[in-house]
Amino acid sequence: MTGLSLRLRRWLAAPALIASLLAAPTHAADVELPPVDEVFVLSAQATAHDRIEVRWKIADGYYLYRHRTSVQADAAFPGATLALPDGDKHRDEFFGDVETYRKQLVGALSGTPAADAQSTILTVKYQGCADAGVCYPPQMRRLRVVLPQAAASAGFGLGRKGAGLFGLGGKAGAVDAAPLPPEQAFASEVIALDGNTLLLRLTPAPGYYLYRDKLSVALDAGAGLSTALPTAGRLPKATSHHDEHFGDVAVYFDQVEIPLPVARTTPRAARGTLTLGLQGCQTDGICYPPMTRRLAVALPAGKVAPIEQPEAQAGTQAAIDTAAAAPVATPLAPEGAGAATTQPPPDQAVAPPQPAREAPPTQRTPGLLAALLLALGGGLILNLMPCVLPVLSLKALSLAQSGASRHGAGRHALAYTAGVLLSMLALGALALALRGAGLALGWGFQLQQPLVLAGLALVMFALGLSLSGLWHANVGIGQRGGALLQGDGIRADFFTGVLAVVLATPCTAPFMGAALAYAFTGPTAGALLVFLMLGLGLALPFLLIGFVPAFARLLPKPGAWMDTLKQLLAFPLYATAAWLVWVLAKLRGADAVGLWLAAAILLALAAWAWTRGRSGGARGWQALAVLTLLALAAPLSKLHALPRPQATTATATTDGLARVAWSEQKLADLRAQGRVVFVDMTADWCVTCKANEKAVFSRDRFRAALAAANAVYMVGDYTDVEPAITAYLQRHRAVGVPLYVVYPRDGGEGRILPTLLTPGMAEDALREAAR
């Protein structure tokens, strides 16, 4: 799929207006840590009658916390005390003043062995992190160490029989065999039995078991496909087992096969990924941290079946409830990853519960007729949004200047409507095609692409220069001249409609969410009708002006004041260009702004040279304009090569509102703690998001409502392509941002709020969630 995405990028990256409608993201790979026993190599050896050395060999780029390290001996080595060397002292964001160890750590355990003791078993607990900002869960190992009275040389723990730890030497002394890698301990595969059924096969190795209630599945195979685990009563029979961590639980010791029904709204064959969550343990040994597997699936053609919300998915709320009551350690938050959660004492060494994929809040998808009416209303309201204001101002000025007859006004309106409808149809068709290819894109997706932002900003900048009188395109249409986007020609009307659609996508108007939800999950023909109706709503004001005399009479009479107004309208265009460049800076940093400024200077030079050549100057001016336009490719081509800015964490800001960066794991942890969570999925290019931030989230009323509900404000930044957020939006059937979900204290179903918020809506949702 990555090759397809790259090809689409290259094809759609041209800085032309039509091509800016499309750009396909590439999915960032998940960060994967190596096995913990390869990073922190543990061994122990008795160096004297009353002394045992415990060693950790620490890989480069990793470190251990001193306060998370402990060693306890059994009754064969009573009264043992652990001495650790001084570590690297620094201020930790989550634990305050801490000490850490790199390269290696040697701890000395001192005590007096029992008279008849031949060996002792050590319980070793520790926790470490990677410099990359990801931490391992707390670890626990048991090592048997041969004491000098029994043998001259000491053994090592966790080694294979007859060898030391990981084959480092020593005599037989291991109490347990080294734990298998997770992929060998718990094998998993998925098979498509037919177009509507998957078979999930899980095979624990001998001596290992899987928790039944820690299983979860989610199918990401594009729009219109979903699956869920059967309820607990319909899962294969499990074995009752008393677990030291969770008490009496149901587990699988042997291979288990679970049929998964697939609901779908399209009969076509599809490829996708089954995300599997699982957790298991070694019998009388270690417990593995929660695991997430991504298994590729290829579904043949199948029958259309409605998507139904499962009653309860094993591994979701049941896992959260169990984890909340059990003595389970919460994983250490990565350094710089945002606000820390409360950590348990270091003597708890079981891995944390996996982030639960909660059943999304139930939403009704409207039928086709309702979706069409909603799309018409949403498109009409888009005309009132700030995204479209610069373009509509240009077109209103053009109509007022022309003083056209009723017939002429109708022709202008139809040309503008054709531009809107065709571009909206193209946008919808390509978005649906990309989603069908596995690239989950939503409303406004093109503004996640640096080249699209740069190209749109240059278009708005060039239009502003034209209104300011710096240049005139003079693209003739018969005897009537007019600029491509400024003037009274049919071509100007058409391309104004195209630009209106492109600039409308950062905004989400009321009624649009439900209509687009149908478009992205319903039949293709109905989806395209929804996009056409959305375009019709956007073009409706100019159709009324063109064909209803009462509306046409509302336009002001032409006059000399038009020139002044035209020059004033250049400044909204400059403001729009500045906003787009600001979003570009968020995507690729200050270097991207520098490249855009270089391109803008070249564009201004080309416009000036073109106008000078057209007004009677030497032909060399026009050649200079063409060469300068070609030179624009140099700075623009470097945008995608720029690295993304360093991710910032969500913390308390100058407005006094504490923000926590969104992640599936943090959301699951907070819900397990019984906290109310207000999830805000936003983006810097989303005008509706910014309007809600100004009108609702930045006010004291919202902060007071959060405090009264003891709620956490969790923000997901979708400015750039983020696969985890894309999956979250898909799971909640959101067509883009903003998405607001409020999760209640009791762990129940979340509530989705409207895209356009009022302070009262947010307060009511928080108050209800806190009950």
ABEGO torsion letter per residue (X at the ends): XAAAAAAAAAAAABABAAAAABBBBBBBBBBBBBBAAAABBBBBBBABAABBBBBBBBBBGBBBBAAABBBBBBAABBGBBBBBBBBBBBBBAAAEBBBBBBGBBBBBBBBBBBAABABBBBBBBBBBBBAAGBBBBBBBBBBBBBBAAABABBBBBGBBBGBBBGGAEEBBABABBBBBBAAAABBBBBBBABAABBBBBBBBBBGBBBBAAABBBBBBAEBGBBBBBBBAAABBBBBBBBBAAAEBBBBBABBBBBBBBBBBABABBBBBBBBBBBBBBBBGBBBBBBBBBBBBBBBBBBBBBBBBBBABBBGBAAAAAAAAABBBBBBBBBBGAEBBBBBBBAABABBBBBBBBBBBBBBBBBBAAAAAAAAAAAAAAAAABAAAAAAAAAAAAAAAAAGBBAAAAAAAAAAAAAAAAAAAAAAAAAAAAAAAAGBBBBBGAAAABAAAAAAAAAAAAAAAAAAAGABBAGBBBEABBBBAABEABAAAAAAAAAAAAAAAAABBBBGAAAAAAAAAABBAAAAAAAAAAAAAAAAAAAAAAAABAAAAAABBBBBAAAAAAAAAAAAAAAAAAAAAAAAAAAAAEAAAAAAAAAAAAAAAAAAAAAAAAAAGBBAAAAAAAAAAAAAAAAAAAAAAABBBBBBBBBBBBAAGBBBBBBBAAAAAAAAAAGBBBBBBBBBAABAAAAAAAAAAAABAAAAAAAAAAGBBBBBBBAABBBAAAAAAAAAAGBAEOBBBBBBBAAGBBBBBBBABBBAAAAAAAAAAAAX
